[in-house]
Amino acid sequence: MATTNDLKNGMVLRIDNQLWQVIEFQHVKPGKGPAFVRTKMKSITTGKTIDKTFNAGTKVETANVDRRTMQYLYNDGTDFVFMDPDTYDQIMVAPEIVGDAAKYMLENQEAVVARNDGTVLFIELPASVILEVTYTEPGLQGDRSTGGTKPATLETGAEIQVPLFLETGTKVKVDTRDGSYLSRVN
């Protein structure tokens, strides 16, 4: 058990027998009345986001979440297989849990796997990954680094928007949170 004063971003709470991850929180002390904590939380099972307000100092139940850095090995056709680099234990993770992270995962890449009581809750990738562009329309004379964008397919199969001057075979840095192009990598 913890109090609302102990909340941190990324903390997992158990509310009404459901697990919720704190996305952001704010302590508010109005001029009149007691202090309170305004939170934005995301359901781990459904992905739904809600806003919830707690009185300051209220006890909340925290969930024991084991976050481990694991290596993504391969997709066996139905599940994603991850391995603990210390114990060499392998676990299968369903595609629903991996979600959009699958668009940016390459074999042998590291990811953080969060588990609660042996059940995988979610996968966290690094904030950005480096991937190769496998297909994009060729650039034209006069294309500049500022201005328009064009679609490009990455080696994982994901499609993102890239600047007009990029060509097939270029390595790019991609933001895994929203799938946006960050920069070209030499």
Beta strands, then each sheet from edge to edge (+ up, - down):
strand 1: 2-3
strand 2: 12-15
strand 3: 18-28
strand 4: 36-43
strand 5: 49-55
strand 6: 59-62
strand 7: 66-75
strand 8: 80-83
strand 9: 90-93
strand 10: 110-116
strand 11: 119-124
strand 12: 128-136
strand 13: 149-154
strand 14: 159-163
strand 15: 171-175
strand 16: 181-185
sheet 1: 1+ 6- 2+ 3- 4+ 5-
sheet 2: 9+ 8- 7+ 10- 11+
sheet 3: 14+ 13- 12+ 15- 16+
end
